[in-house]
Amino acid sequence: MKRIRILFVFFMVFSAFLSAGCVNDQVSAEEIAEQMQQKNDLIEDSSFTLYMTMSLMGEETVIEQDMIQKKEKSRTVIRQPAEQAGMVSVYNGETMWTYDPHQNTVVIMDVPHIDMEMDYAGLISQFLNESDISFSGIEKIDGRNSFIMILEPKEEGSSDVIFTGNLKVWVDEETWMPLKYEMYDNEGNVIVSVEVRDLQVNAGISDDVFEFEIPEGAEVSTFDMNEFALPEEMTLEEAGDKADFDILIPAYVPEDYVFDHALVFDNSDFATGSQVMQRVTLVYINGDSRMSISEIFYESGFPGPTEFSTSESVDVNGSPGDFVEVYGNSMLRWDVDGIDLTISASLDKDELLEIARSMI
């Protein structure tokens, strides 16, 4: 999930960068930021369909959604994945409604004001410093002329860069908005592909689009974002007292790995139906290396693990599990008595299995 959030944030920031209308890689970050702000001020509203395919951790995910935006307001309707099709999210600048037609539930959230001002110059400067930028022709995307921009990480770039492979972006010649991008891993494989279709800009979208009428008979719950608090780091004892299930603690951990903290997350205040769950994460540290063990308990029963298309089947004390390794990180998933467990670390399969088999 963390990787997905990073990709969305990157796309938003990079979209703003492209909206500046700057194709000269010699322009300073400050000049780009100034032009970007001028261009963004001209965009009152937009609508489009977003298609995204992600191939991460051996699993392919396809997302398709219709999006309408007007400054800080938004309306999103999900088409794919199938189990979420028809879900609606509407935000009018103060209140957000999320409707699940499968459960006929509505979650209403009062969202605190968020200062949207960003250090554009600093962000863009980071991208420019970490990438070599080149332009390679014009191509039509959804019937619109688009020029192609390629970003290649510099060899001397920081290890903390957002992406490690090349990024290829198709930018609309008319509106200077990104219509497509592909992100590649170090071996040249596409790991994320995003395409915008049916783009409409400054169509005069009414504010009524960003209000939501609650369907008859829908179960309604409210959630105040002002009262929302991120999970706090705590001890194993504190996590055990807060969790509604018995936390499994490994009797074996690799040499030099020590327990650092636990996190407990409960979504019962804003989730409904089969989505209600409690997650406990145990974090172990070895210098710069990190191992996390996630344990998820679902209120309505374990829905079954997500299968990875390229995973290896393994046995964990008689329970079937899946092991996958990608980009130097390994992940092992299995379940015990209705609890979904995942170990993630830069360790080999045998080490992860030994850890898992000690959790009884």
PyMOL commands that set and color helices and strands:
alter all, ss='L'
color gray80, all
select helices_A, chain A and resi 2-19+29-41+82-84+120-130+207-210+225-227+236-242+273-275+349-357
alter helices_A, ss='H'
color red, helices_A
select strands_A, chain A and resi 46-56+59-70+73-80+88-91+95-100+105-110+131-141+144-153+167-172+178-184+190-201+219-224+258-266+277-286+289-298+312-316+319-326+329-336+339-345
alter strands_A, ss='S'
color yellow, strands_A
deselect
rebuild
show_as cartoon
